[in-house]
Amino acid sequence: TVSYILEGGIHHEDSAGNEGWLSEGWVQWMTAGSGVMHSEMHADDIWENGGTVEGFQLWVNLLAKDKMVPPRYQDTPKELIPSVTSADKLCKVKVIAG
């Protein structure tokens, strides 16, 4: 999966021992591969103060030969995500894959 956080934050934890706190603008890559149990919950301050958590998650189908790879996890802070702005400054693209 590829997750992108638009607003708020989430906490990821999984059975492979990976853990991460992701906030606005962060990207998370997780490969379930041969199997992993995981949870993604909103940040504690949402429980205490209310608020909004928004993001999206894309599920990427692995090639048949890669379906049983070991689970993997990677999160990337927004500061490390490259972006490109069009010459007319009307469009900004963040490059999260490729």
C-alpha positions in Angstrom: 0.0 0.0 0.0 1.0 3.6 -0.5 -0.6 6.0 2.0 -0.5 9.8 1.9 -1.6 12.0 4.8 -3.4 15.2 3.8 -4.4 16.4 7.3 -3.9 15.2 10.8 -1.7 12.2 11.6 -1.7 8.4 12.0 0.2 5.8 14.0 1.3 2.7 12.1 2.3 -0.5 14.0 2.7 -4.0 12.6 3.6 -7.6 13.5 7.0 -7.3 11.8 8.0 -4.7 14.5 7.7 -1.6 12.3 6.2 1.5 13.8 5.8 5.0 12.6 4.0 8.3 13.3 3.0 10.0 10.1 1.7 13.6 9.8 0.5 15.9 7.1 2.4 15.5 3.9 4.1 12.2 4.8 4.1 9.1 2.7 4.1 5.5 3.9 4.9 2.4 1.8 4.0 -1.0 3.2 4.4 -4.3 1.5 2.4 -7.1 3.1 4.2 -9.8 1.0 4.3 -13.1 2.9 2.0 -11.7 5.6 1.8 -9.0 8.2 -0.9 -7.8 10.6 -1.0 -4.0 11.0 -3.0 -1.2 12.4 -3.2 2.5 11.4 -4.9 4.7 13.9 -5.3 8.4 14.2 -3.0 10.3 16.5 -3.8 10.5 20.2 -4.6 14.3 20.1 -7.6 13.5 18.0 -9.0 11.3 20.8 -8.4 14.2 23.3 -9.2 17.3 21.3 -11.1 16.2 18.2 -10.1 17.2 14.8 -9.7 15.8 11.3 -7.6 13.1 9.8 -7.6 12.9 6.0 -5.5 10.9 3.6 -5.7 8.3 0.9 -4.3 4.8 0.4 -3.5 3.0 -2.8 -3.3 -0.7 -2.9 -0.6 -1.9 -5.4 -0.8 -5.4 -6.7 2.5 -7.2 -6.6 3.8 -9.3 -9.5 3.1 -13.0 -8.9 6.8 -13.7 -8.3 6.9 -11.0 -5.6 3.8 -11.9 -3.6 5.7 -13.9 -0.9 8.5 -11.4 -0.3 9.2 -10.5 3.3 7.0 -7.7 4.7 8.5 -4.2 4.3 7.7 -0.8 5.8 9.0 2.7 5.0 7.7 6.1 5.9 9.0 9.3 4.4 8.6 12.8 5.9 7.3 15.6 3.6 10.7 17.3 3.7 12.2 14.4 1.7 9.5 14.2 -0.9 10.6 16.0 -4.1 8.1 18.3 -5.9 8.0 20.0 -9.2 6.1 23.2 -10.0 5.0 24.1 -13.5 6.5 27.2 -15.2 3.3 29.1 -14.8 3.1 28.1 -11.1 -0.4 26.7 -11.6 0.5 23.1 -10.9 2.6 21.5 -8.2 3.4 17.7 -8.3 4.9 15.7 -5.4 6.8 12.7 -6.6 6.1 9.8 -4.3 7.0 6.9 -6.6 9.1 6.3 -9.7 
